[in-house]
């Protein structure tokens, strides 16, 4: 009887330890990794965005007239959030293959794993953050080629309090316009 009781207590302790959730950055994100704070996610995205936007603008002889970032829902429910940055690159480079190579070089220099999926789409990834630069179907306005830019952090589950705080954060504008000039 004593062995059975010890075994039951051992199983209960194991189950309760696996089911408990800590707070802050020690919490499991459900994918075997540690969950990070939304502030650090935003900071990481802000740093990467600040690093690559001027380099892209310079490398493609263009500018980003407006780039915005904000937390958006992903997955199921309002507690699943990612930080997303969106903008358009207005470039003088109209050859898509040439542009794709320039974009690849900038993203590679920034430490991303990069692939060119076609002459119009360049995708890069670093630490779960995805960057995509896509030619808008050869859309040229006034001699300027327009390419879309997106950057998305990983979708993560956050506590109700964190999700509520993220909803209150106003969209961030990354310079207006962002150019390749220093």
Steps between C-alpha positions, in 0.01 A plus 500: 500500500783734586663444157172577327461821701857610422444422130174698493664796675792483255264505201299789649816702561619433147165598346472816708858601415433454128174690519622798701581822324746751628489868426720714283771365279523160671163388366499225237362623168341164423764415239773390739657845516487786745241769450637851473337824602311703243731794577805298396321375186418859399852617583654221292274580203571873536875434497480276192273745319732792574792297369353381170269779380774758427719229343214385274420859401866566422556171318202556273533876454166565663307581813228372730241783509320347799572194710283400797527230760250368752394193692241296312301192589613170355404145576181452700382768740612845608780370722687372192699794366788583269670828423460593133665775298362603160613746236577564136841546344489753216807421291674621186609139429237353269674172410357241741798260480744783575281623785467148646880462509541839672231412755660159562837667562353746753309231690800265499725779633245551781542133600181354351474165324378610156341338198379649174186305413462670163628820347230690686507353853784501752446334839729519800482351849687567823408364844140430395450842341407500131574776249342499154562751221271447203467683172140616471450323166728739318295798616679816397367845581665799336812299417531371857473126568293420808588198713323392816693443822384287792668388817326269748615366835394154609141455612500448877246459775502775763319541829173693503674798662778505239253463212295790638814715534602418141159607367558843658835557326458749216643401160865592466613700197857428391613835367322683226642446250780249558773557246841352442667830594673518836 
